Amino acid sequence: MVWRRVQVPSTMTLREFHGVLQVAMGWEGIHLYQFVIHTVRYGSWEAGARSPVVTLGNLQLRKGSRFLYEYDLNTPWEHEVRLEERRPVKHGAHYPACTGGESNCPPEDCGGPGAWMWQRDEALGPDLHEDLATALEFITEIGDTRSLAVLDDPDRAGELQELLFRIKGRATLLGQSFEERKVNDRLRQSEHLILMHQQM
């Protein structure tokens, strides 16, 4: 399961919260979005939704309340948002902040949840074991001979280059890894305020 935990002030608008979710998830903010809260849609005006310039506090959500955040409405990524608790603002703390999360963010424009799961299975499938075994053979040969002479052979060098290209491609299919520190660095630099407006 892919999840993120963020702390945001109740004075934040849904538009700003959209930007926070983009940063926390690792999305790029290039698609339409909407929140569905109490059957009311807020979000991109192109989707016919209400203006997202409403504060979280004005939504009068209770502890445990859940609502839907959809991103990329052509192949919607549905995120369940839950209000876990309300806390007083800590003096000296920076908000918004990411306090936890797990699993890679799916790549932008990968075709939706079904396509991403297929790509992930493909990236980690049986061919990966074969590629890693071949890479281990190269490493072992270099280690045993204590020489990079194996790369002097154009055919072997080409084989290694293709192998590394395939492995790198597999990593791309797995999406962007989650790193809490990087997310918080981006939030401190106010990237969420840029991403809240950035869409095609």
N, C-alpha and C positions, 0 to 999 in steps of 0.2 A: 504494500500500500504506500502511496506517495502522500505525505502529509507535512504541514508546516504549522508552527505555533508562533503567533505574533502578538505583541502588545501595542495597542494604539490608543490614543486619547479619544474620549467620547465626542470631542469637538471636531474630529476629522470627518470630512465628507465622504460619501460613497465613491466619488470620483478619485479622491486621494487614496482611499482604501483599495480601489482597483489598482492604482500604481504600486501600493505596498505589496499586494498579492502577486503582481507581475514580477517584482524584484525577488520576493521570497520564493516563488516557484522557479524562476529562471526563464520566464517568458520574455518576449521582446516588445510587447505592447503594440503589435502591428495589426491586430484584428479587432472586430467589434466585440462588445461584451455587454452583459446585463446581469443584474442582481434580481432575483425573484423573492420578494419579502412580503408575506401576508397577501399573496396572489397579485401583488403590484410589481410591475417591471420597471427598474431604474437602469439607465445605462446609455449606450450610444444612441444618439438621436436618429441615426440612419435605420436603426432597428425598430423605431417607433416607440421606444421606451421613454418613461418620464425622466426628467433631468436628474442626474446623480448628484446634484449640488444640494444634498440634504445630509445633515450631520447624523452620525451613528447614534448620538444621544437622543435626537428627535424621533428616532424609529421606535423608541420605548421597548427595546428588547429585554427580555428577562433572562436570568441565568439559565443556561441549557437551551435557549432558543436556537433554532437552526434555520438557515435559508440557503438558497442556491446562488452560486456565482458561475455563470457560463462565459467561456472565452472561445473565440473563433467560432462564430455561430453557424458556419457552413458545415463543419465537422465538430460539433460542440464538445468542448471539454467541460464536464460538469464537476464543480467543486462544491462539496458540502461545507458550509461555514457554520461553526458553532460558537456561541458565546459561552466560554467555560466559566469565567468569573469576572467580577468587577473588583478592581483594586484601587486604592488611593495612589495618586501620583507620587513617585519617590523623588525626593529632592536630589537634584544632580543627575538623574537618569535621563537618557536620550530616548525619545519616542519619535517614530515607531521603532520597535526593536523585534528581532527574531530571537526566540528563546528555545527553539527546537525544530526538528524535522528529520525526515528520513526518506531515502530513495531518490533516484535521479529524476530530473525534470525531463519529460518527453521532448524530443526535438520539435521546434516550431515547424508547422506545415508537413508533418509526417503522415497525415491522413486520418487522424483521430485515434481514439483509444484502441480499437480493434487492430488497426494497422500497426500501431506502436507495439502492441503486445506480440504481434507476429514478427516484427523486426527484432525485438528483443530476444525472442526465442531463436530466431535465425542467427543472431550475433553470437549467442551462447551455445549454438548447436554443435553437432558432431564435427563439423569442419574446423571449428575452433581448436579442438583437441589435436587434430592433424597439423594445423598451423603452428601450434605451440610446441609440438614434438619436433617439427622441422627446425624451429627457432632454437630449441635446446640442442639439436645436433650441431648447428652452427656455433653456438656458445661453447659446447664441449670441445669441438675441433679447435677453436681458437685457444681455449684454455689448455688443452693437451699439448698443442704445438708452441704455445706462448708466442704466437705470431698471427698477424693479420694477412698472411700470404694467401689464405683462401679467397680473399677479395681481389687478388691480382688476376684471377680467372674471370674474364668478363661474363661467362655464363653463370658462374656461382654468384658473382656480385649482382647480376640481374635477378637471379632467383631470390636472393636476400631482399633486394629492393621491392620486388613484387610481394613477398611475404610480409614485409613491414607495412606496405600500402594496404594489404588486406586486413591486417590486425588493427591498423589505425581506423579503417572504415568500419570495422566492427565496434570500436569504441564510440564512434560518432552515432551509430544506431542506438547505443545505450542511453543517449541523452547527456545532459549536463549534470555533473555530480553536485550534490548538495553540500555546501560548506557554510556553516552558520556564521563564521567569522567574515567570510566574503560578503554574505548577504547583509550583515550589519554594517560593514564598511560602505556598501552601496547605499544603504538607507541613510547613514550619517552624511553622505555626500548628496543627499536629496534626489537621488535618481528616480525615486517614485513620483516626484513632482513632474519629471520630464515624461515618464512612461504613461502617466495618467491622461496625457493629451495625444500621445503618439499612436495613431492608427490610420489604416488606409481606408 
